[in-house]
Amino acid sequence: MLYNILWGEPKTDNLGLEYLIEFFDRLEEYLVSKGMPSKKPEDLITTLADKPEALFMKGKPANLSNVRPAKVMRVGSFAKRLLGLDTAISDRDWEQQIADRIINEEFSSSDLRGLLRTDRPICWVTKYSELREVESTFPDSNERATALRDKLGLEQFREIGFLLIELDYPETVSLPPSFSLTIPTIFDAGGHAVFAPKRFDEEWGRAIDLKTIAVGMCEAVHGECSVNRHFDFKFIGKVTERRSEFYQYVFRYLSEDGHNNEVNVS
């Protein structure tokens, strides 16, 4: 979790020393009070403190100059969080109906409402320009959805059938003055390992491509914020290829002597 086994580097470079010390203080307190837990090490992140959000967004600032943020998310989550359509996002038939309505332009930016966040008060984004590069490389919508899932390290969508949507933020000049992006840290990731060490990008974080285990697209995080009519969105497509669980994939990659292959920034 704290160490990247692909490159043999710590994944804490973007985190201020004071927050790393705070983390280990909380870890020590947890272990003393609970004894050595039987959980996987990555699960500790969500159980270490009463208020884990105190460690969110403590990475170094990401460069917003001439950058338009954008986000890839599941259609069901988009509809529930940002359109106010309340139903179970696991209902695939309902989700397909929403996707069809989006394709038919039955919703517009004026319908957007709610807060941009995950199950925690932070939100992950990438660069609008990089989404356009992937779009030009993968003109087929389903191939593009699968490629974006991989290149953004969206392991939660590793099964076939997920419907993805793109949410485009306003131009930087139209964002609130308080809006800021930070480079993700292990605490923002909540135990997920699908991001690369700092040395691959000094100004943004980088995901790990689920397909190639090379460095993927740029990523950053921001605090929860409201959406409005200045945001835009469009349907991407359906994920059509399954990926192994990331840790299983990495261990197989290493066992097949993949660690002797050169890993380049993609």
C-alpha positions in Angstrom: 0.0 0.0 0.0 2.8 2.4 1.0 5.3 0.9 -1.4 5.0 0.3 -5.2 6.2 -3.2 -5.9 6.4 -2.5 -9.7 9.0 0.3 -9.4 10.4 -0.4 -5.9 9.6 3.1 -4.7 7.5 4.5 -1.8 4.2 6.1 -2.8 4.3 8.8 -0.2 6.4 11.4 -1.9 3.4 13.7 -2.6 2.5 13.7 1.1 3.8 16.3 3.6 6.0 14.8 6.3 3.6 16.0 9.1 0.7 14.0 7.6 2.8 10.9 7.2 3.9 11.2 10.9 0.2 11.7 11.8 -0.7 8.5 9.9 1.9 6.4 11.7 0.8 7.8 15.1 -2.8 6.8 14.3 -1.6 3.4 13.1 0.3 2.9 16.4 -2.7 3.9 18.4 -4.9 1.6 16.4 -2.7 -1.4 16.8 -2.2 -0.8 20.5 -6.0 -0.6 21.0 -7.1 -3.4 18.7 -4.2 -5.7 18.5 -2.8 -6.7 15.1 -5.9 -6.8 12.8 -6.7 -9.7 10.7 -7.7 -7.5 7.8 -5.7 -6.8 4.7 -3.2 -4.0 5.2 -5.0 -1.7 2.7 -8.2 -1.9 4.8 -6.5 -0.1 7.6 -6.8 3.2 5.8 -10.6 3.3 6.4 -10.4 2.2 10.0 -7.5 4.2 11.5 -9.3 7.3 12.7 -12.6 8.6 13.7 -12.2 11.3 11.1 -10.1 10.0 8.2 -11.0 13.0 6.1 -8.4 14.9 8.1 -5.9 13.1 5.9 -7.7 13.8 2.6 -6.3 16.2 0.0 -3.0 16.7 1.7 -0.9 16.1 -1.4 0.9 18.8 -3.3 -1.2 21.1 -5.5 -1.8 19.9 -9.0 -1.2 22.3 -11.8 -4.5 23.9 -13.0 -2.9 26.3 -15.4 -4.6 26.0 -18.9 -6.1 22.7 -17.8 -9.8 21.8 -18.0 -10.7 19.0 -15.5 -13.0 16.2 -16.5 -14.3 13.0 -14.9 -15.3 9.5 -15.9 -18.0 7.9 -13.8 -20.7 5.3 -13.9 -24.0 6.3 -15.5 -25.9 5.1 -12.4 -23.9 7.1 -10.0 -24.2 10.2 -12.3 -27.9 9.9 -12.5 -28.4 9.4 -8.8 -25.9 12.0 -7.5 -26.1 14.7 -10.2 -29.6 14.3 -11.7 -31.4 13.4 -8.5 -32.9 10.2 -10.0 -33.3 8.0 -6.9 -33.1 4.3 -7.6 -30.6 1.5 -7.0 -27.5 2.1 -9.3 -27.1 -1.7 -9.4 -30.2 -1.9 -11.5 -28.7 -2.5 -14.9 -31.9 -2.2 -16.9 -32.7 1.2 -15.3 -29.1 2.3 -15.9 -29.4 1.4 -19.6 -32.6 3.4 -19.8 -30.8 6.5 -18.4 -28.0 6.0 -20.8 -30.4 5.9 -23.7 -32.1 9.1 -22.5 -28.7 10.8 -22.3 -27.8 9.7 -25.8 -31.2 11.0 -27.0 -30.4 14.4 -25.3 -33.4 14.2 -22.9 -31.2 15.7 -20.2 -29.2 19.0 -20.4 -26.7 20.8 -18.2 -29.6 22.8 -16.7 -30.8 19.5 -15.1 -27.5 19.0 -13.1 -27.7 19.3 -9.4 -26.1 17.8 -6.3 -22.6 17.4 -5.1 -19.6 16.0 -6.9 -18.0 13.5 -4.5 -17.6 9.8 -3.9 -18.7 7.9 -0.8 -16.1 10.3 0.8 -16.0 14.1 0.5 -13.5 14.0 -2.4 -13.7 13.6 -6.1 -11.2 12.3 -8.7 -10.6 13.9 -12.1 -8.4 13.7 -15.1 -7.7 16.1 -17.9 -10.2 17.0 -20.6 -7.4 17.1 -23.2 -6.4 13.5 -22.4 -10.0 12.3 -22.8 -10.0 13.8 -26.3 -6.7 12.0 -27.1 -8.3 8.7 -26.1 -11.4 9.5 -28.1 -9.4 10.1 -31.3 -7.6 6.8 -30.7 -10.7 4.8 -30.0 -13.6 6.0 -32.1 -15.8 3.1 -31.2 -17.7 4.0 -28.0 -17.4 0.7 -26.2 -13.7 0.3 -27.0 -13.2 3.9 -25.7 -15.1 3.1 -22.5 -12.9 0.0 -21.9 -9.7 1.9 -22.7 -10.6 4.8 -20.3 -11.5 2.3 -17.6 -8.0 0.8 -18.0 -6.0 4.0 -18.5 -7.6 5.6 -15.5 -7.2 2.6 -13.3 -10.9 2.3 -12.5 -10.7 -1.1 -10.9 -14.2 -0.8 -9.5 -15.4 -1.2 -13.1 -13.3 -4.2 -14.0 -16.3 -6.4 -14.9 -18.1 -6.3 -18.3 -21.2 -4.2 -18.7 -20.5 -1.0 -16.8 -21.9 2.1 -18.6 -19.6 5.1 -18.4 -20.2 8.8 -18.8 -17.9 11.8 -19.1 -18.5 14.9 -17.0 -16.7 18.0 -18.3 -15.9 20.8 -15.8 -16.2 24.5 -16.8 -13.1 26.2 -18.1 -10.7 27.0 -15.3 -11.6 30.7 -15.4 -15.2 29.8 -14.7 -14.5 27.6 -11.7 -15.0 29.0 -8.1 -11.9 30.8 -6.7 -11.8 28.2 -3.9 -11.6 25.3 -6.3 -8.2 23.5 -6.1 -6.7 20.2 -7.1 -4.1 18.1 -5.3 -2.0 15.2 -6.3 -3.6 12.0 -4.9 -2.0 10.3 -1.9 -2.5 6.9 -0.4 -5.1 8.4 1.9 -7.2 9.8 -0.9 -7.0 6.4 -2.6 -8.5 4.6 0.4 -6.3 1.6 0.1 -6.5 1.3 -3.7 -3.1 0.7 -5.3 -3.8 1.7 -8.9 -1.5 4.8 -9.1 2.1 5.4 -9.9 5.0 6.9 -7.9 5.5 10.6 -8.1 8.5 10.5 -10.5 6.3 9.9 -13.5 4.6 13.3 -13.3 5.6 16.3 -11.1 2.4 18.3 -11.6 -0.4 15.6 -11.5 -0.8 12.1 -10.2 -0.8 9.2 -12.6 -3.0 6.1 -12.7 -1.7 2.7 -13.6 -3.2 1.2 -16.7 -5.1 -2.0 -15.7 -4.4 -3.6 -19.1 -0.7 -3.0 -19.5 0.4 -2.2 -15.9 2.3 0.8 -17.4 1.7 4.4 -16.3 -1.8 5.6 -17.4 -3.6 8.9 -17.5 -3.3 12.0 -15.3 -5.4 12.2 -12.2 -6.0 14.6 -9.3 -8.5 15.1 -6.5 -10.6 18.0 -5.2 -13.0 18.5 -2.3 -16.8 18.0 -2.8 -18.4 20.8 -4.8 -21.7 21.6 -6.4 -22.4 21.0 -10.1 -24.3 23.6 -12.2 -25.3 24.5 -15.7 -21.7 25.3 -16.6 -20.8 21.6 -16.5 -21.3 19.4 -19.5 -21.6 15.7 -20.0 -21.9 13.0 -22.6 -22.3 9.2 -22.7 -19.0 7.3 -23.4 -20.0 3.6 -23.8 -20.1 0.2 -22.3 -17.1 -1.7 -20.8 -16.7 -4.8 -22.9 -13.6 -6.5 -21.5 -13.0 -7.9 -18.0 -9.8 -7.2 -16.0 -8.4 -9.3 -13.2 -8.2 -7.9 -9.7 -5.3 -5.5 -9.7 -3.2 -7.3 -7.2 -3.7 -10.7 -8.9 -2.7 -9.1 -12.2 0.4 -7.5 -10.8 1.6 -10.7 -9.1 1.0 -12.6 -12.4 2.9 -9.9 -14.3 5.9 -10.2 -11.9 5.8 -14.0 -11.9 6.0 -14.0 -15.7 9.2 -12.0 -15.4 7.3 -8.9 -16.5 9.3 -6.8 -14.1 12.3 -7.2 -16.5 10.4 -5.3 -19.2 10.8 -1.6 -19.5 7.8 0.3 -18.2 7.4 3.6 -20.0 5.1 6.6 -19.4 2.2 6.1 -21.8 
